[in-house]
Amino acid sequence: MAIAEALRDGFRRDPLTTATAAFLGAVCVMAVLGPMLAVHDPYTTDAARSLRPPSWSTPCGTDQVGRDICTRILYATRLDLFIAVSAVVIAMLVGSVLGSLAGYFGGWIDRLTMWLIDTIMAFPLFVLAMGIVAALGSSMENIIYATAIVNVPFYARTVRAEINQRREAGFVEAARIAGNGPFRVLIYHLFPTAIPQLAVQMTLTMGWAMLNAASLSFIGLGIRPPTPEWGIMVAEGASFIITGEWWVALFPGIALVLVVLSLNLLGDGLRDMIDARERR
Amino acid sequence: MAPVFSTIVTRLALRLPALIGVVLVSFALTRLLPGDPAVYFAGAAPTPEAIADLRRVLLLDQPLYVQFLSYVRDLVHGNLGRSLATGQPVVQDLSSRLPATLELTLAAMTLALLIAVPLGIAGARHKGRPVDHVCRLVSTGALALPAFFTGLLLVFLFYYLLGLAPAPLGRLAPMAFPPPERTGFMIVDAALARDWSVLADAVAHLVLPAVALAMAAIGPLTRVTRGAMLGVLSSDFIRAARGYDLPRWKLVYVYALRNAMLPVLTTIGFVFSFLISANVVIEKVFSWPGIGSYALEALVASDYAAVQGFVLAVATLYVLINIAIDILYGIVDVRVRLGG
């Protein structure tokens, strides 16, 4: 496969992207194996050990009710990744369908889709997500849906541009003459050519989706305490920042920043690789 | 002047469909309230009659298009409903709190531009050198920082550890006497009242939230400035100008920068979306009495009219900002002005 080769070549030339990919791989393993790796329980409270600073037995310290922060960060990894991945996958699917139809058929379908996209983009996206969660009700599913909705425009635009660009290409014409119907041409011949750009878009928006979901939890929408989630954990630690118990908010915040930063770096790296391949 | 005017009109017309969409979405959000809005608005222990009355008053027994028309009529009259928590009309609450939000957002935007534009120019001029690495680090790193976390880190550093900043509790110290309100912008009001101690206090309270908020805008602005400057600096007209032996500063800061500003201007519009969004969490961290913290208080109290009013107000503000930038763009860019 040409793409696999381009990626292998790219990873060899770009150690930073390789390192971030490896780090994210490790985070995914932690998310899956988390409960097996944890020494403590994320929900067990212990008033006698509340607000302990980091030590050997509790490397990230304990929170206001004595729960081990390291364990909670580990458990939260799974939830935060799950929210971001589901939101991005839903947005990708919806955006791909809308973008494909708009790019291939044009006309009123295109105009309607673009209007929908422009309408979503006319809102500050986090505020729209806030309004959606407030209207649908505060739950994890609704955080996922809201994050997915505000991400749809990016995918729809990417796919629409890719499809539009190749709609009249020789191989599409050939497929059409060979007797394929419009949907067959679209699904089997045109859409696959948009997949590399979609993959880049997914890595780039994943980090943003994660920040969006964590910010929603931070302001008290969606996931509720005591569920371990990075945004909530930072929110719980916020009041202790001004009294000097910095570790309650710092470590979950760092976990969030590290994962989002890696996703952004990986997205940038992948984009460079794919762009380099398309230039050749 | 005529071409400028026609640009304004065309640009306004281009934004109109999106504005209609915004009103439709806002309407949909008010109808999606969890459960029956009538039961919700009827209060704690509603009687069936009260609910039926409310259904009539709220037009819930009417077809959807009638409800929508009445919603639009209310909007035109500036009626966003009444907040359950404060008992005031939502519009009144929002407009009394808007200046605090605007002051913070504009301060952050100015700060972000003052940092991002010079950094982006330096990165483009010295591509591959240390300053360029700083530039790329900032443009990637700032994007990964959640505003609430940056805010908390700044508070910990400058309030708790260094003691340089005041407590993150609003726009003025608790004992300070606010200046007579004229513009609603604390800094401007204090300066107008010639109350220098209050002015210093207001500035001290503004710095940390503005820096935290600016971080949300610095990433994309630096990246776009650097990219645009790189493109312009390698273009033919700059090479030709170099051949004419123009002074280096004039080349970069007059000819190149003016052309590179167009993509930056477009990004400013987009970045306002980040700023308005991050504003909500920053207002929570710093107890800033703007419309963001108003919306959060409303969320906690399940005060949906206030929340939806906030969403609509913010979306309208964002559309207005984008229209202003469109117009500015049309004036700066000769090609757009001439309809090319």
Interface residues (C-beta under 8 A of the other chain):
Chain A: W115 L116 D118 T119 I120 M121 A122 F123 P124 L125 F126 V127 L128 M130 G131 I132 A134 A135 L136 G137 G207 W208 L211 A214 S215 F218 I219 G220 L221 G231 V234 A235 G237 A238 I241 I242 T243 G244 W246 A249 L250 G253 L256 V257 V260 L261 N264 L265 D268
Chain B: R15 P17 A18 L19 G21 V22 L24 V25 S26 L29 T30 L32 L33 P34 T140 G141 L143 A144 L145 P146 A147 F148 F149 L152 L153 V155 F156 Y159 Y160 A167 P168 F272 S273 F274 I276 S277 A278 V280 V281 K284 V285 A295 L296 L299 V300 Y304 V307 Q308 F310 V311 V314 A315 Y318 V319 N322
